């Protein structure tokens, strides 16, 4: 009788360790979605256009009035 109780106690200890984690709950999250960070592609052409327009408007001119050699002023 003692052998049966010892065997039953050993089996119950091993069986309880296998169920120690409890039930496993699996949650279905559905389809993963890809989130993209908005890029700067919309602003770069505008910035490049502004730089080109500024270079044209503020660029050097071919006028003679801006020459560095000027005639001396008589006193």
FENCOR-V790866 format. One record per pair of residues at least 24 apart in sequence whose C-alpha atoms are under 6 Angstrom apart, sorted by the first residue. I is the first residue (numbers start at 1). J is the second residue. D is the distance in Angstrom with one decimal. If there is no record, write none. Layout:
# FENCOR-V790866
I&J&D, I&J&D
This chain:
# FENCOR-V790866
none
